[in-house]
Structure formats: C-alpha cells, structure tokens
C-alpha cells in the first residue's frame, strides 16, 4: 500500500488567503493528495529575543512575517474539498485556551465530516509566549497535558466535566461533538515528550532530517512503547520542509529535501523506506511565488513521487 501524501496549504504572505487557500486545496485533492496541513506562527518580533527554534543567531524566515490563523485556513480548505483530511502541524498548545480550542476542533471535524487531525506541540518562541500564552514557557508541558485532557472530555459524552489548573467545566452539555474520534499527534523532541506521546497520543509527527536519523528515532519510539506496554499502534505523519530549486543543488552538504524535484523525490524515497512512516506531509508553499506556481509544483512532486514508488 502506497504511503499517503499530504500538502501544506498556502499561508505565506505572498498568497491571497481567501482566494488561494480554497483554490490550492481543491487542486491538491484533484491531484491526489490525501491530506492538507497548516502550521502556526502568531507574530514576527523585531528584533526577536531568540533565534529561530531557539537557536542563537539563526534568523526567522521572512515567510513568518504574516501567517494566517491555522483553523480559519483549514475551514476555508474544508469548504472547498470533500475527502482530504485537515491537519495541524502543529498548533502551539499553550497559545490557546484549552476549552475553546477543543470546541473549535470538534466543530471543524463535525462540519467537515470527520476529517480533522490535531497535531499539537509546545512551541519554542518566548516572544509568542509573552504575547499570547495562557501560562509561562516553563509550564508548557503541563498546558499540553491539560489541553489533551480537556479535548478528550469535551469530545466525549455529555455531561462534560473537568477540573484542572487552567480549566474548570461544571457538568454541561458541550457540542457539537466530533464526527469521529479526532486523532491527536505529537512531536517527540525530548524523553519527556516521548513518554507523553507513547502514553497519551494517537500518533507521532517527526520532521524529515535524514532517513538514518528518522529510523533511529522510530527505533527509540518503538522500544519505549514496548517498555511502557502500549498495545495501540502509533500513527505517523512525517513532515518534510522542502527548499525547492528549479535546478539541481550541486554544492556539497545538501540538506534533506533541498534542491530539484528529482532530488526531493530521492529524499522522499529514502524516508519512505523507514517502516514507521505511514504518511508524508510535503511543505512546498514556502518555496513558491504564488498559488499557480504552488499548484504546478505540487502536481510535479506528486507525480514524481508516485512514479518512484512512494
């Protein structure tokens, strides 16, 4: 069975959100992509108090200067499509009031006929936390844990009730309910995050940084799942952040998914060979100038990947 392929929706400031998101979503579904994905950035500090991903001196990309709300973006895509799943990669959990986010995800799932995939994370930007978080950065793990608990409560049977540090729900009817259980996927960038994933999540969202590294991460996850007695299979969606160039990258030290369609396809093949991979989310929207170019590139990458057996 072929690996499922997903596509990132246009969220860069070079796109017209109301026009381009539905157009790209429809085109992606027609091409054959089985899922559509969004990410979250809420601001672009000038100057930032830290580098990209918290790495000192690493500049924030210009594409982060104006990123539309992820759930509104997915809603536009939902209205324009019929089959493609609608995923977040990822929502920064502490930037959201847990109860309100749980209701929004449930409503989107009900409206779309059960197509939502909730990828959740804790983020890294201190500036975003200072502006928008419901708790300090040092409590980010606890906020994510509570958000997961609140989602399960809100999505479950009525009456819903919950008592946590951030959230109190008196016994209440809370609707609408999701059309089906919404899968929760998590990254796993630390031992604690790995344990949370194994114990509490439906799936894993690694980032493609090399097939060997992915295979090692999958091995560690599998061993921890066995050690902690997990019997339910771990779903997986690999995120690949491409840096597309029309001509092949010829320099030394090419990063994974950097270069031409042929080079990107070679990397897709290598990562798809890791047994843990069930689906690959291909991020192309940061490399194209407009929606027409994005649609053309998405079609070219899809056809090349399928021709190569991905």
NORNORNOR-V247089 format. One line per field, one symbol per residue. phi: phi as a letter, one per 30 degrees, with the letter a starting at -180 (. if undefined). A space follows every 50 residues. Layout:
BEGIN
phi: ???
END
This chain:
BEGIN
phi: .dddcbbdddbdddccdddddddddddddddkdcabbbbbbcabdbddda dehideiddddddddacdeddddddddddcbbcddbccbbddeddbdedd dedddddddddciicdbcdbbcibdddddddbddadedcdddddededdd edddddddddbabbdcbbcdebdbbddedaeddccbdbcaedddddeddb cdabbdcdbkdddddddddddddddddcidcdecdbbdcbcdbdbdcedc ddiddeickdeddddeddedddddeddcbbccccddccdadddddddedd ddddddddjd
END
